[in-house]
Amino acid sequence: MRKLQNEELNRKTINEFKNSKKVPVVVVLDNVRSLNNIGSVFRTADAFLIESVYLCGITATPPHRDIQKTALGATDSVDWKYFDKTETAIKELKDNNFTIVAIEQAEGALSLIDYQPERNKKYAFVFGHEIHGVEQLIVDMSDVVLEIPQFGTKHSLNISVSTGIILWNHYLKTEHKKTGN
């Protein structure tokens, strides 16, 4: 087995990315404070060709060198929007027929193992503050609360890790099946 060279990876240019059909997913960051996490989310959003990232509340916006450090240019490819209040972003998404999915540990939360997204439906995945999680108001506004099962001594994952898990799971259960890959 030979490791591929960068030029063999057939990566899209920013223009090709912008003109590509996107996966109908928006990632909503609800008061995320870490600039490195924000940058990592952009990079993951680029990898899965998602529609947009919504930055809300105290979540910083590009351009910022600490976001760029982990985004590696993904803030140029992935569309993003800032909202002063997360509930305004959620209302806009609901008005545009997105299913709102809060990623949180909550009573009645659905395990990611059991979650089956519908093809051709639009989803917004909400990730919260590194310590306090998704605001209760936003949990209340959500259509689904989804929990990533964990089995160790810690009760949370880093937001960038959670985003990768959720987007990969979504891709695997929807887009992957469409292409037959």
Phi and psi restraints in degrees (value plus and minus 20) as a CYANA .aco file:
   2 ARG   PHI    -133.4   -93.4
   2 ARG   PSI     110.7   150.7
   3 LYS   PHI     -85.5   -45.5
   3 LYS   PSI     114.6   154.6
   4 LEU   PHI     -95.3   -55.3
   4 LEU   PSI     125.3   165.3
   5 GLN   PHI    -101.5   -61.5
   5 GLN   PSI     134.8   174.8
   6 ASN   PHI     -72.6   -32.6
   6 ASN   PSI     -61.6   -21.6
   7 GLU   PHI     -88.9   -48.9
   7 GLU   PSI     -33.5     6.5
   8 GLU   PHI    -109.8   -69.8
   8 GLU   PSI     -25.4    14.6
   9 LEU   PHI    -101.8   -61.8
   9 LEU   PSI     -28.8    11.2
  10 ASN   PHI      33.5    73.5
  10 ASN   PSI      24.6    64.6
  11 ARG   PHI     -90.0   -50.0
  11 ARG   PSI     125.2   165.2
  12 LYS   PHI     -92.5   -52.5
  12 LYS   PSI     129.0   169.0
  13 THR   PHI     -96.6   -56.6
  13 THR   PSI     148.3   188.3
  14 ILE   PHI     -80.0   -40.0
  14 ILE   PSI     -61.4   -21.4
  15 ASN   PHI     -83.9   -43.9
  15 ASN   PSI     -61.9   -21.9
  16 GLU   PHI     -82.9   -42.9
  16 GLU   PSI     -61.5   -21.5
  17 PHE   PHI     -80.5   -40.5
  17 PHE   PSI     -70.0   -30.0
  18 LYS   PHI     -78.8   -38.8
  18 LYS   PSI     -54.8   -14.8
  19 ASN   PHI    -110.8   -70.8
  19 ASN   PSI     -22.5    17.5
  20 SER   PHI     -98.5   -58.5
  20 SER   PSI     132.0   172.0
  21 LYS   PHI     -89.0   -49.0
  21 LYS   PSI     107.7   147.7
  22 LYS   PHI    -113.9   -73.9
  22 LYS   PSI     135.5   175.5
  23 VAL   PHI     -90.6   -50.6
  23 VAL   PSI     110.9   150.9
  24 PRO   PHI     -94.5   -54.5
  24 PRO   PSI      48.6    88.6
  25 VAL   PHI    -154.9  -114.9
  25 VAL   PSI     117.9   157.9
  26 VAL   PHI    -140.0  -100.0
  26 VAL   PSI     113.3   153.3
  27 VAL   PHI    -116.5   -76.5
  27 VAL   PSI     107.4   147.4
  28 VAL   PHI    -129.9   -89.9
  28 VAL   PSI     103.5   143.5
  29 LEU   PHI    -121.9   -81.9
  29 LEU   PSI      91.6   131.6
  30 ASP   PHI    -114.5   -74.5
  30 ASP   PSI      73.4   113.4
  31 ASN   PHI      40.5    80.5
  31 ASN   PSI      25.6    65.6
  32 VAL   PHI    -101.4   -61.4
  32 VAL   PSI     108.5   148.5
  33 ARG   PHI    -116.3   -76.3
  33 ARG   PSI     -44.2    -4.2
  34 SER   PHI    -102.8   -62.8
  34 SER   PSI     100.4   140.4
  35 LEU   PHI     -84.8   -44.8
  35 LEU   PSI     -54.7   -14.7
  36 ASN   PHI     -85.9   -45.9
  36 ASN   PSI     -59.3   -19.3
  37 ASN   PHI     -83.5   -43.5
  37 ASN   PSI     -61.8   -21.8
  38 ILE   PHI     -79.9   -39.9
  38 ILE   PSI     -67.5   -27.5
  39 GLY   PHI     -81.1   -41.1
  39 GLY   PSI     -61.2   -21.2
  40 SER   PHI     -83.9   -43.9
  40 SER   PSI     -57.4   -17.4
  41 VAL   PHI     -84.0   -44.0
  41 VAL   PSI     -62.0   -22.0
  42 PHE   PHI     -79.9   -39.9
  42 PHE   PSI     -63.7   -23.7
  43 ARG   PHI     -83.4   -43.4
  43 ARG   PSI     -60.8   -20.8
  44 THR   PHI     -88.7   -48.7
  44 THR   PSI     -59.3   -19.3
  45 ALA   PHI     -80.7   -40.7
  45 ALA   PSI     -59.8   -19.8
  46 ASP   PHI     -83.7   -43.7
  46 ASP   PSI     -64.6   -24.6
  47 ALA   PHI     -79.4   -39.4
  47 ALA   PSI     -54.8   -14.8
  48 PHE   PHI    -121.1   -81.1
  48 PHE   PSI     -11.3    28.7
  49 LEU   PHI      34.1    74.1
  49 LEU   PSI      25.1    65.1
  50 ILE   PHI    -103.1   -63.1
  50 ILE   PSI     142.6   182.6
  51 GLU   PHI     -84.4   -44.4
  51 GLU   PSI     -68.1   -28.1
  52 SER   PHI    -187.0  -147.0
  52 SER   PSI     142.9   182.9
  53 VAL   PHI    -140.3  -100.3
  53 VAL   PSI     109.3   149.3
  54 TYR   PHI    -124.6   -84.6
  54 TYR   PSI     104.1   144.1
  55 LEU   PHI    -124.5   -84.5
  55 LEU   PSI     104.1   144.1
  56 CYS   PHI    -148.7  -108.7
  56 CYS   PSI     126.5   166.5
  57 GLY   PHI      45.4    85.4
  57 GLY   PSI    -145.3  -105.3
  58 ILE   PHI     -97.8   -57.8
  58 ILE   PSI     -24.1    15.9
  59 THR   PHI     -80.9   -40.9
  59 THR   PSI     104.8   144.8
  60 ALA   PHI     -90.8   -50.8
  60 ALA   PSI     140.0   180.0
  61 THR   PHI    -140.3  -100.3
  61 THR   PSI     134.3   174.3
  62 PRO   PHI     -86.8   -46.8
  62 PRO   PSI     138.5   178.5
  63 PRO   PHI    -104.1   -64.1
  63 PRO   PSI     119.1   159.1
  64 HIS   PHI    -173.5  -133.5
  64 HIS   PSI     113.1   153.1
  65 ARG   PHI     -81.8   -41.8
  65 ARG   PSI     -52.5   -12.5
  66 ASP   PHI     -93.7   -53.7
  66 ASP   PSI     -48.3    -8.3
  67 ILE   PHI     -91.2   -51.2
  67 ILE   PSI     -66.4   -26.4
  68 GLN   PHI     -80.8   -40.8
  68 GLN   PSI     -52.0   -12.0
  69 LYS   PHI     -77.5   -37.5
  69 LYS   PSI     -58.2   -18.2
  70 THR   PHI    -121.4   -81.4
  70 THR   PSI     -43.1    -3.1
  71 ALA   PHI     -93.0   -53.0
  71 ALA   PSI     -47.7    -7.7
  72 LEU   PHI      30.6    70.6
  72 LEU   PSI      22.2    62.2
  73 GLY   PHI      72.8   112.8
  73 GLY   PSI     -24.5    15.5
  74 ALA   PHI     -87.1   -47.1
  74 ALA   PSI     -37.5     2.5
  75 THR   PHI     -90.4   -50.4
  75 THR   PSI     -35.6     4.4
  76 ASP   PHI    -105.8   -65.8
  76 ASP   PSI     -47.0    -7.0
  77 SER   PHI    -113.2   -73.2
  77 SER   PSI     -61.3   -21.3
  78 VAL   PHI    -107.4   -67.4
  78 VAL   PSI     108.0   148.0
  79 ASP   PHI     -86.9   -46.9
  79 ASP   PSI     126.2   166.2
  80 TRP   PHI    -166.5  -126.5
  80 TRP   PSI     141.5   181.5
  81 LYS   PHI    -166.0  -126.0
  81 LYS   PSI     124.6   164.6
  82 TYR   PHI    -128.1   -88.1
  82 TYR   PSI     119.7   159.7
  83 PHE   PHI    -149.3  -109.3
  83 PHE   PSI     113.5   153.5
  84 ASP   PHI     -83.0   -43.0
  84 ASP   PSI     -57.3   -17.3
  85 LYS   PHI    -145.1  -105.1
  85 LYS   PSI     113.9   153.9
  86 THR   PHI     -81.3   -41.3
  86 THR   PSI     -56.9   -16.9
  87 GLU   PHI     -82.3   -42.3
  87 GLU   PSI     -49.1    -9.1
  88 THR   PHI     -87.2   -47.2
  88 THR   PSI     -61.0   -21.0
  89 ALA   PHI     -83.6   -43.6
  89 ALA   PSI     -63.6   -23.6
  90 ILE   PHI     -83.6   -43.6
  90 ILE   PSI     -62.6   -22.6
  91 LYS   PHI     -81.2   -41.2
  91 LYS   PSI     -63.9   -23.9
  92 GLU   PHI     -80.3   -40.3
  92 GLU   PSI     -64.5   -24.5
  93 LEU   PHI     -83.3   -43.3
  93 LEU   PSI     -64.2   -24.2
  94 LYS   PHI     -81.2   -41.2
  94 LYS   PSI     -61.6   -21.6
  95 ASP   PHI     -82.1   -42.1
  95 ASP   PSI     -42.8    -2.8
  96 ASN   PHI    -123.4   -83.4
  96 ASN   PSI       2.0    42.0
  97 ASN   PHI      45.2    85.2
  97 ASN   PSI      11.7    51.7
  98 PHE   PHI    -106.6   -66.6
  98 PHE   PSI     122.1   162.1
  99 THR   PHI    -104.8   -64.8
  99 THR   PSI     105.7   145.7
 100 ILE   PHI    -113.1   -73.1
 100 ILE   PSI     103.0   143.0
 101 VAL   PHI    -143.3  -103.3
 101 VAL   PSI      88.5   128.5
 102 ALA   PHI    -104.0   -64.0
 102 ALA   PSI     113.6   153.6
 103 ILE   PHI    -116.7   -76.7
 103 ILE   PSI      84.6   124.6
 104 GLU   PHI    -182.3  -142.3
 104 GLU   PSI     136.4   176.4
 105 GLN   PHI    -111.9   -71.9
 105 GLN   PSI      95.9   135.9
 106 ALA   PHI    -171.8  -131.8
 106 ALA   PSI     139.3   179.3
 107 GLU   PHI     -78.1   -38.1
 107 GLU   PSI     111.9   151.9
 108 GLY   PHI      56.9    96.9
 108 GLY   PSI     -12.2    27.8
 109 ALA   PHI     -84.2   -44.2
 109 ALA   PSI     126.2   166.2
 110 LEU   PHI    -109.2   -69.2
 110 LEU   PSI     113.7   153.7
 111 SER   PHI     -89.8   -49.8
 111 SER   PSI     119.7   159.7
 112 LEU   PHI     -75.1   -35.1
 112 LEU   PSI     -51.9   -11.9
 113 ILE   PHI     -79.3   -39.3
 113 ILE   PSI     -57.6   -17.6
 114 ASP   PHI    -113.1   -73.1
 114 ASP   PSI     -25.9    14.1
 115 TYR   PHI     -98.3   -58.3
 115 TYR   PSI     109.1   149.1
 116 GLN   PHI    -148.1  -108.1
 116 GLN   PSI      76.5   116.5
 117 PRO   PHI     -87.1   -47.1
 117 PRO   PSI     132.2   172.2
 118 GLU   PHI    -109.3   -69.3
 118 GLU   PSI     119.8   159.8
 119 ARG   PHI     -85.3   -45.3
 119 ARG   PSI     131.4   171.4
 120 ASN   PHI      42.0    82.0
 120 ASN   PSI       0.1    40.1
 121 LYS   PHI    -131.8   -91.8
 121 LYS   PSI     128.3   168.3
 122 LYS   PHI    -114.0   -74.0
 122 LYS   PSI     115.4   155.4
 123 TYR   PHI    -145.6  -105.6
 123 TYR   PSI     124.2   164.2
 124 ALA   PHI    -142.4  -102.4
 124 ALA   PSI     100.1   140.1
 125 PHE   PHI    -120.7   -80.7
 125 PHE   PSI     103.5   143.5
 126 VAL   PHI    -124.1   -84.1
 126 VAL   PSI     104.5   144.5
 127 PHE   PHI    -135.9   -95.9
 127 PHE   PSI     119.0   159.0
 128 GLY   PHI    -127.7   -87.7
 128 GLY   PSI    -197.9  -157.9
 129 HIS   PHI     -70.3   -30.3
 129 HIS   PSI     122.2   162.2
 130 GLU   PHI     -79.2   -39.2
 130 GLU   PSI     -48.5    -8.5
 131 ILE   PHI    -125.1   -85.1
 131 ILE   PSI     -65.2   -25.2
 132 HIS   PHI    -113.1   -73.1
 132 HIS   PSI     -31.3     8.7
 133 GLY   PHI      54.6    94.6
 133 GLY   PSI    -179.8  -139.8
 134 VAL   PHI     -95.1   -55.1
 134 VAL   PSI     113.2   153.2
 135 GLU   PHI     -76.4   -36.4
 135 GLU   PSI     124.2   164.2
 136 GLN   PHI     -77.5   -37.5
 136 GLN   PSI     -60.2   -20.2
 137 LEU   PHI     -76.5   -36.5
 137 LEU   PSI     -60.0   -20.0
 138 ILE   PHI     -93.4   -53.4
 138 ILE   PSI     -57.6   -17.6
 139 VAL   PHI     -78.4   -38.4
 139 VAL   PSI     -64.4   -24.4
 140 ASP   PHI     -83.5   -43.5
 140 ASP   PSI     -51.7   -11.7
 141 MET   PHI    -102.0   -62.0
 141 MET   PSI     -30.2     9.8
 142 SER   PHI     -99.3   -59.3
 142 SER   PSI     130.6   170.6
 143 ASP   PHI    -102.4   -62.4
 143 ASP   PSI     -50.0   -10.0
 144 VAL   PHI    -162.9  -122.9
 144 VAL   PSI     123.0   163.0
 145 VAL   PHI    -134.9   -94.9
 145 VAL   PSI     104.9   144.9
 146 LEU   PHI    -136.6   -96.6
 146 LEU   PSI     113.6   153.6
 147 GLU   PHI    -137.7   -97.7
 147 GLU   PSI     115.1   155.1
 148 ILE   PHI    -106.7   -66.7
 148 ILE   PSI      97.3   137.3
 149 PRO   PHI     -80.0   -40.0
 149 PRO   PSI     119.3   159.3
 150 GLN   PHI    -156.8  -116.8
 150 GLN   PSI     126.5   166.5
 151 PHE   PHI    -145.9  -105.9
 151 PHE   PSI     -18.7    21.3
 152 GLY   PHI    -118.2   -78.2
 152 GLY   PSI    -175.3  -135.3
 153 THR   PHI    -106.2   -66.2
 153 THR   PSI     -39.8     0.2
 154 LYS   PHI    -107.6   -67.6
 154 LYS   PSI     130.7   170.7
 155 HIS   PHI    -133.0   -93.0
 155 HIS   PSI      -3.6    36.4
 156 SER   PHI    -174.4  -134.4
 156 SER   PSI     140.0   180.0
 157 LEU   PHI    -136.3   -96.3
 157 LEU   PSI     136.5   176.5
 158 ASN   PHI     -81.4   -41.4
 158 ASN   PSI     125.3   165.3
 159 ILE   PHI     -77.7   -37.7
 159 ILE   PSI     -60.2   -20.2
 160 SER   PHI     -86.7   -46.7
 160 SER   PSI     -54.7   -14.7
 161 VAL   PHI     -88.4   -48.4
 161 VAL   PSI     -66.4   -26.4
 162 SER   PHI     -78.8   -38.8
 162 SER   PSI     -61.7   -21.7
 163 THR   PHI     -81.7   -41.7
 163 THR   PSI     -64.3   -24.3
 164 GLY   PHI     -81.4   -41.4
 164 GLY   PSI     -63.1   -23.1
 165 ILE   PHI     -83.0   -43.0
 165 ILE   PSI     -68.1   -28.1
 166 ILE   PHI     -85.0   -45.0
 166 ILE   PSI     -66.1   -26.1
 167 LEU   PHI     -88.0   -48.0
 167 LEU   PSI     -58.4   -18.4
 168 TRP   PHI     -83.8   -43.8
 168 TRP   PSI     -65.2   -25.2
 169 ASN   PHI     -79.5   -39.5
 169 ASN   PSI     -64.0   -24.0
 170 HIS   PHI     -82.4   -42.4
 170 HIS   PSI     -67.4   -27.4
 171 TYR   PHI     -79.1   -39.1
 171 TYR   PSI     -66.9   -26.9
 172 LEU   PHI     -80.5   -40.5
 172 LEU   PSI     -58.9   -18.9
 173 LYS   PHI    -108.9   -68.9
 173 LYS   PSI     -29.6    10.4
 174 THR   PHI    -146.9  -106.9
 174 THR   PSI     -90.7   -50.7
 175 GLU   PHI     -85.2   -45.2
 175 GLU   PSI     -62.1   -22.1
 176 HIS   PHI     -78.5   -38.5
 176 HIS   PSI     -61.1   -21.1
 177 LYS   PHI     -87.1   -47.1
 177 LYS   PSI     -51.6   -11.6
 178 LYS   PHI     -86.0   -46.0
 178 LYS   PSI     -61.3   -21.3
 179 THR   PHI    -107.1   -67.1
 179 THR   PSI     -36.2     3.8
 180 GLY   PHI      55.3    95.3
 180 GLY   PSI      -5.1    34.9
